[in-house]
Amino acid sequence: MSRFSSFNFEGKKAVVRVDFNVPLNESLQITDDTRMRAAMPTIHKILNDGGAVILMSHLGRPKDGPTNKYSLIHLLPHLQDLTGSQHTVHFATDCIGEPATTAATALKMGDVLLLENLRFHKQEEKGDPEFAQQLASLGDVYVNDAFGTAHRAHASTAVMADCFSPENKFFGLLMESEVSSAEKVLHQSQPPFTAIIGGAKVSDKILIIENLLEKATDIIIGGGMAYTFWKAQGKLIGNSLCEDDRLALALDLLGKAKAKGVNIHLPMDSTIADKFAADATTTNCESFAIPSGWMGLDIGIKARADFRHVILRSKTILWNGPMGVFEMEKFQAGTRTIAEAVAEATAKGAFSLVGGGDSVAAVNQFGFSEKVSYVSTGGGAMLEYFEGKTLPGIAAIAQ
């Protein structure tokens, strides 16, 4: 059993760092509450033990202090619904100072206090120790359940852990599951291990590809970044997306993979279009012979079959990045095929981890989020974890 699960929070006020950085529409209504729902098991465990919860989070990127559109007060009604009517959710108009101190002191066991946006104070992102101490003074124990911000050495995500003794600081249930799932892929993977890496730019994925060359048996490369690899080999990619300053790097990665016996799978064909638009004229074409004036916007018919075959024989699967411009219906087939194949492989016993904003959006959009082993809530944090970097939010409690 985890340290968090075995700890009794009765009579304790737990200061919990959550990631409630949720999207809001123009009416300041939540359009996707995934991150809020993901934190509820941790919140309910503390409340059910007989403790009280003080929630800290950021929302957006406010530049000039308090701003209404970035106020966490807009989340209060929905947080109350998620928490349940038996628990009262209070709000503090600041995360430090008199409003926070007064509200935290008055907080009753079984209730919740939501603090105002941490990033209304510049000390948060600077990792200011004094600011961290003010936050820490509000509670008895510290719980970090915000994997999405674990790669930031901010006051609330890393520095304030130093204000608590080892026995009084914990990962929450979400953080535990994120870390254990990532560890399962990175350090306990069963071969064949297939990493599916998509997205627009090689430069965004250099480090993760290099680190995975030490772990994976197969690396599938799709999305716009695939065309940089084709052009690096002297092939014709038409007007497809390409990072000309990364051609040597792409060749170097291909060489390293060959030397290590890692199979790199590039899409042999593509769905190409005469313009980047939903109403573009499209056709199927070999990815290495795209005519001028045309661009690859999705993997093609043969690539879908090839990639599906690789995925279905895998025992461990990591998926980060889409295969094409799946936001447009004409260019969804590749990403949808990957989602279907990952779900099918999972049903056959493979362990699959999906992470990165666009990949998560894709499995949610196509209805496969419940059919893979784990969907990560942390885009940048997960990417850095698989790049082999130490995440400050994890190190602060794991040390």
C-alpha positions as CSV (number, residue, x, y, z in Angstrom):
1,M,0.0,0.0,0.0
2,S,1.2,3.5,-0.7
3,R,2.3,5.9,2.0
4,F,-0.6,8.2,1.2
5,S,-3.2,5.4,1.3
6,S,-1.9,4.1,4.6
7,F,-1.7,7.5,6.3
8,N,-4.6,8.5,8.5
9,F,-5.5,12.2,7.9
10,E,-8.0,12.4,10.8
11,G,-7.7,15.8,12.4
12,K,-5.1,17.0,9.9
13,K,-5.3,20.0,7.6
14,A,-3.7,18.9,4.3
15,V,-2.3,21.5,2.0
16,V,-2.8,19.8,-1.4
17,R,-1.2,21.1,-4.7
18,V,-3.6,20.2,-7.5
19,D,-3.5,21.0,-11.2
20,F,-6.8,22.8,-11.7
21,N,-5.5,24.6,-14.8
22,V,-8.6,23.8,-16.7
23,P,-9.9,25.4,-19.9
24,L,-12.6,28.1,-19.6
25,N,-14.9,29.5,-22.3
26,E,-15.7,33.2,-22.9
27,S,-18.4,32.9,-20.2
28,L,-15.7,31.6,-17.8
29,Q,-17.4,28.1,-17.7
30,I,-15.2,25.0,-17.5
31,T,-15.1,23.2,-20.9
32,D,-13.1,20.2,-19.7
33,D,-12.9,19.1,-16.0
34,T,-10.6,16.1,-16.5
35,R,-7.9,17.5,-14.3
36,M,-10.4,18.4,-11.5
37,R,-11.9,14.9,-11.6
38,A,-8.5,13.3,-11.6
39,A,-7.8,15.0,-8.2
40,M,-11.0,13.9,-6.5
41,P,-9.8,10.4,-5.2
42,T,-7.0,12.2,-3.2
43,I,-9.4,14.8,-1.9
44,H,-12.0,12.3,-0.9
45,K,-9.5,10.1,0.9
46,I,-8.4,13.0,3.2
47,L,-12.0,14.0,3.8
48,N,-13.2,10.5,4.5
49,D,-10.4,10.0,7.0
50,G,-11.8,13.0,8.9
51,G,-9.3,15.6,7.7
52,A,-9.7,19.0,6.0
53,V,-8.3,19.9,2.5
54,I,-6.7,23.2,1.5
55,L,-6.3,23.3,-2.3
56,M,-3.7,25.3,-4.2
57,S,-3.5,25.6,-7.9
58,H,-2.6,28.0,-10.8
59,L,-4.9,28.9,-13.7
60,G,-3.6,30.3,-16.9
61,R,-0.7,32.7,-17.1
62,P,-1.6,35.9,-15.5
63,K,1.0,38.5,-16.1
64,D,-0.1,41.5,-14.0
65,G,-1.3,40.1,-10.7
66,P,-5.0,39.4,-9.9
67,T,-7.2,39.1,-13.0
68,N,-10.8,38.1,-13.0
69,K,-10.5,35.7,-16.0
70,Y,-7.8,33.7,-14.2
71,S,-9.6,33.6,-10.8
72,L,-10.2,30.2,-9.3
73,I,-13.5,31.4,-8.0
74,H,-15.0,30.4,-11.4
75,L,-14.2,26.8,-10.5
76,L,-15.9,26.9,-7.1
77,P,-19.5,25.8,-8.1
78,H,-18.2,22.8,-10.0
79,L,-15.7,21.8,-7.3
80,Q,-18.6,21.8,-4.8
81,D,-20.6,19.5,-7.1
82,L,-17.6,17.1,-7.5
83,T,-16.9,17.1,-3.7
84,G,-20.4,16.4,-2.7
85,S,-23.0,18.3,-0.6
86,Q,-21.8,16.7,2.7
87,H,-18.6,18.7,2.4
88,T,-18.6,22.6,2.2
89,V,-16.2,24.2,-0.2
90,H,-14.9,27.6,0.9
91,F,-12.9,30.1,-1.1
92,A,-10.0,32.4,0.0
93,T,-9.5,35.6,-2.0
94,D,-5.8,35.2,-1.8
95,C,-3.4,32.2,-1.3
96,I,-1.3,33.9,1.4
97,G,-1.8,36.7,3.9
98,E,-4.8,37.4,6.0
99,P,-7.6,36.0,3.7
100,A,-5.8,32.7,3.5
101,T,-4.7,32.5,7.1
102,T,-8.2,33.4,8.5
103,A,-10.0,30.9,6.2
104,A,-7.5,28.1,6.9
105,T,-7.7,28.7,10.7
106,A,-11.5,28.6,10.6
107,L,-11.7,25.5,8.3
108,K,-13.6,22.6,9.9
109,M,-12.6,18.9,9.5
110,G,-14.5,17.4,6.5
111,D,-14.5,20.7,4.6
112,V,-12.5,22.1,1.7
113,L,-10.8,25.5,1.2
114,L,-9.8,26.6,-2.3
115,L,-7.1,29.2,-2.4
116,E,-6.9,31.9,-5.0
117,N,-4.6,31.5,-8.1
118,L,-1.0,31.0,-6.9
119,R,0.4,32.8,-10.0
120,F,-1.2,36.0,-8.9
121,H,2.1,36.2,-7.0
122,K,5.3,36.3,-9.0
123,Q,7.1,34.5,-6.1
124,E,5.3,31.3,-7.0
125,E,7.1,30.8,-10.3
126,K,10.4,32.1,-8.9
127,G,10.3,29.4,-6.2
128,D,10.5,31.9,-3.4
129,P,11.2,30.2,-0.1
130,E,9.4,32.8,2.0
131,F,6.3,32.5,-0.2
132,A,6.5,28.7,0.1
133,Q,6.7,29.0,3.9
134,Q,3.6,31.1,4.0
135,L,1.7,28.5,2.0
136,A,3.1,25.7,4.2
137,S,2.0,27.5,7.4
138,L,-1.7,27.0,6.4
139,G,-1.7,23.2,7.1
140,D,-0.2,20.3,9.0
141,V,0.8,18.1,6.1
142,Y,1.7,18.6,2.4
143,V,0.4,16.6,-0.5
144,N,1.5,17.1,-4.1
145,D,-1.0,15.7,-6.6
146,A,-0.1,17.9,-9.5
147,F,1.9,15.8,-12.0
148,G,1.2,18.3,-14.7
149,T,3.4,20.8,-12.9
150,A,5.9,18.4,-11.5
151,H,8.6,19.6,-13.9
152,R,8.4,23.1,-12.5
153,A,10.6,24.1,-9.5
154,H,7.9,26.5,-8.3
155,A,7.2,27.4,-4.6
156,S,4.0,25.2,-4.4
157,T,5.3,22.3,-6.5
158,A,8.8,21.7,-5.0
159,V,10.1,24.3,-2.6
160,M,7.4,24.1,0.1
161,A,8.1,20.4,0.5
162,D,11.2,21.4,2.4
163,C,8.9,23.0,5.1
164,F,7.6,19.6,6.1
165,S,9.3,16.6,7.7
166,P,9.5,13.4,5.6
167,E,6.6,11.7,7.3
168,N,4.3,14.7,6.7
169,K,4.7,15.1,2.9
170,F,3.2,12.8,0.3
171,F,2.4,12.2,-3.3
172,G,-1.3,12.1,-3.8
173,L,-3.0,9.2,-5.6
174,L,-2.9,10.8,-9.0
175,M,0.8,11.6,-8.7
176,E,1.5,8.1,-7.5
177,S,-0.3,6.5,-10.4
178,E,1.4,8.9,-12.9
179,V,4.8,8.0,-11.6
180,S,4.2,4.3,-11.3
181,S,2.8,4.1,-14.9
182,A,5.7,6.0,-16.3
183,E,8.2,3.8,-14.3
184,K,6.4,0.7,-15.7
185,V,7.1,1.9,-19.2
186,L,10.6,3.4,-18.7
187,H,12.2,0.9,-16.3
188,Q,9.9,-2.2,-16.2
189,S,8.9,-2.5,-19.9
190,Q,8.3,-5.9,-21.5
191,P,9.5,-6.3,-25.0
192,P,8.6,-5.7,-27.7
193,F,8.4,-2.1,-26.5
194,T,7.0,0.3,-29.1
195,A,7.1,4.1,-28.7
196,I,4.8,6.0,-31.0
197,I,6.1,9.5,-31.5
198,G,4.2,12.1,-33.5
199,G,3.7,15.8,-33.7
200,A,5.0,18.6,-35.8
201,K,8.7,19.0,-35.0
202,V,11.7,16.8,-34.5
203,S,13.2,19.5,-32.3
204,D,10.4,19.0,-29.7
205,K,11.1,15.3,-29.5
206,I,14.9,15.0,-29.9
207,L,15.6,14.1,-26.2
208,I,12.7,11.7,-25.8
209,I,13.7,9.8,-29.0
210,E,17.4,9.6,-27.9
211,N,16.4,8.3,-24.4
212,L,14.0,5.8,-25.9
213,L,16.8,4.4,-28.1
214,E,18.1,2.9,-24.9
215,K,14.7,1.3,-24.0
216,A,12.5,0.6,-27.0
217,T,12.6,-2.1,-29.6
218,D,10.5,-0.1,-32.1
219,I,9.9,3.6,-32.6
220,I,7.1,4.7,-34.9
221,I,7.5,8.3,-36.2
222,G,4.5,10.1,-37.6
223,G,3.1,13.6,-37.9
224,G,4.9,16.5,-39.5
225,M,8.2,15.4,-38.0
226,A,8.3,12.4,-40.3
227,Y,9.0,14.5,-43.3
228,T,12.2,15.9,-41.8
229,F,13.5,12.3,-41.6
230,W,12.5,11.6,-45.3
231,K,14.1,14.8,-46.6
232,A,17.3,14.0,-44.6
233,Q,17.6,10.9,-46.7
234,G,17.3,12.9,-49.9
235,K,13.7,12.2,-50.6
236,L,11.0,14.5,-52.1
237,I,8.5,15.8,-49.6
238,G,6.8,18.6,-51.6
239,N,5.6,21.4,-49.4
240,S,5.3,19.2,-46.3
241,L,6.5,20.5,-42.9
242,C,10.2,20.2,-42.5
243,E,12.9,21.5,-40.2
244,D,15.8,22.1,-42.6
245,D,18.1,22.9,-39.7
246,R,17.4,19.4,-38.2
247,L,18.3,17.3,-41.2
248,A,21.7,16.3,-39.9
249,L,20.1,15.5,-36.5
250,A,17.5,13.3,-38.1
251,L,20.2,11.3,-39.9
252,D,22.2,11.0,-36.7
253,L,19.1,9.6,-34.9
254,L,18.6,7.0,-37.7
255,G,22.2,6.0,-37.5
256,K,22.1,5.6,-33.7
257,A,18.9,3.5,-33.9
258,K,20.5,1.2,-36.5
259,A,23.6,0.8,-34.3
260,K,21.5,-0.1,-31.3
261,G,19.2,-2.5,-33.2
262,V,16.1,-0.3,-32.7
263,N,13.6,-0.4,-35.6
264,I,12.6,3.1,-36.7
265,H,9.3,3.0,-38.6
266,L,8.6,5.9,-40.9
267,P,5.3,6.2,-42.8
268,M,5.8,4.8,-46.3
269,D,2.8,6.7,-47.6
270,S,0.8,9.8,-46.7
271,T,-2.5,11.5,-47.2
272,I,-1.4,14.6,-49.1
273,A,-3.3,17.8,-49.7
274,D,-3.0,20.8,-52.0
275,K,-3.4,23.2,-49.1
276,F,-3.6,23.2,-45.3
277,A,-7.4,23.4,-45.0
278,A,-10.4,21.2,-44.2
279,D,-11.7,21.5,-47.8
280,A,-8.4,20.7,-49.4
281,T,-8.2,18.3,-52.4
282,T,-6.5,15.1,-51.1
283,T,-5.0,11.9,-52.4
284,N,-2.7,9.1,-51.2
285,C,1.0,9.2,-52.2
286,E,4.4,7.7,-51.2
287,S,5.8,9.8,-48.4
288,F,9.2,10.0,-50.1
289,A,7.9,11.2,-53.5
290,I,5.4,14.0,-52.7
291,P,5.1,16.4,-55.7
292,S,5.7,20.1,-55.4
293,G,2.7,22.1,-54.2
294,W,1.4,19.2,-52.1
295,M,1.9,18.5,-48.4
296,G,1.6,15.4,-46.2
297,L,-1.1,16.0,-43.5
298,D,-1.6,12.4,-42.3
299,I,-0.1,8.9,-42.6
300,G,-1.4,7.0,-45.6
301,I,-3.2,3.7,-46.2
302,K,0.0,1.4,-46.1
303,A,1.5,3.3,-43.2
304,R,-1.7,2.7,-41.1
305,A,-1.5,-1.0,-41.8
306,D,2.3,-1.2,-41.1
307,F,2.0,0.7,-37.9
308,R,-1.0,-1.3,-36.7
309,H,1.0,-4.5,-37.3
310,V,3.9,-3.2,-35.2
311,I,1.6,-2.1,-32.3
312,L,-0.4,-5.3,-32.2
313,R,2.7,-7.4,-31.5
314,S,3.9,-5.1,-28.7
315,K,3.8,-5.8,-25.0
316,T,4.6,-2.2,-23.9
317,I,3.4,0.9,-25.7
318,L,4.1,4.6,-25.2
319,W,2.2,7.1,-27.4
320,N,3.1,10.7,-27.5
321,G,1.8,12.8,-30.4
322,P,-0.7,12.5,-33.3
323,M,-0.1,11.1,-36.7
324,G,-1.5,14.0,-38.6
325,V,-3.8,17.0,-38.4
326,F,-6.5,15.0,-36.7
327,E,-8.5,18.2,-35.8
328,M,-9.6,18.1,-39.5
329,E,-11.8,15.2,-40.4
330,K,-10.0,14.5,-43.7
331,F,-6.8,13.9,-41.8
332,Q,-8.1,11.8,-38.8
333,A,-7.7,8.3,-40.2
334,G,-4.1,7.8,-39.2
335,T,-4.4,9.0,-35.6
336,R,-7.7,7.0,-35.2
337,T,-6.0,3.9,-36.5
338,I,-3.3,4.2,-33.9
339,A,-5.8,4.7,-31.2
340,E,-7.7,1.6,-32.3
341,A,-4.5,-0.5,-32.5
342,V,-3.3,0.6,-29.1
343,A,-6.7,-0.2,-27.6
344,E,-6.7,-3.6,-29.3
345,A,-3.1,-4.4,-28.1
346,T,-4.1,-3.4,-24.6
347,A,-7.1,-5.8,-24.7
348,K,-4.6,-8.5,-25.6
349,G,-2.5,-7.8,-22.6
350,A,-0.1,-5.0,-23.5
351,F,0.6,-2.1,-21.1
352,S,-0.2,1.2,-22.9
353,L,0.6,4.7,-21.7
354,V,-0.8,7.7,-23.6
355,G,0.6,11.2,-22.8
356,G,0.9,14.6,-24.3
357,G,-1.9,17.0,-24.9
358,D,-2.7,16.1,-28.5
359,S,-2.5,12.3,-28.0
360,V,-4.8,12.6,-24.9
361,A,-7.2,14.8,-26.9
362,A,-7.2,12.1,-29.7
363,V,-8.0,9.1,-27.4
364,N,-10.7,11.2,-25.7
365,Q,-12.2,12.4,-29.0
366,F,-12.3,8.9,-30.5
367,G,-13.6,7.2,-27.3
368,F,-10.6,5.1,-26.4
369,S,-9.5,6.6,-23.1
370,E,-11.1,3.7,-21.1
371,K,-9.5,1.2,-23.5
372,V,-5.8,2.0,-22.8
373,S,-3.9,1.2,-19.6
374,Y,-3.2,4.8,-18.6
375,V,-3.8,8.3,-19.9
376,S,-1.4,10.8,-18.4
377,T,-2.6,14.2,-17.2
378,G,0.8,15.8,-17.6
379,G,2.0,16.8,-21.0
380,G,5.2,18.7,-20.4
381,A,6.0,16.8,-17.2
382,M,5.5,13.4,-18.9
383,L,7.7,14.5,-21.8
384,E,10.5,15.6,-19.5
385,Y,10.2,12.4,-17.5
386,F,10.7,10.3,-20.6
387,E,13.6,12.5,-21.7
388,G,15.3,11.2,-18.5
389,K,15.1,14.5,-16.6
390,T,14.7,14.8,-12.9
391,L,11.3,16.4,-12.1
392,P,11.6,18.9,-9.2
393,G,8.1,18.1,-7.9
394,I,8.9,14.4,-7.6
395,A,12.4,14.8,-6.3
396,A,11.2,17.1,-3.5
397,I,9.1,14.3,-1.9
398,A,10.9,11.2,-3.1
399,Q,14.3,12.3,-1.7
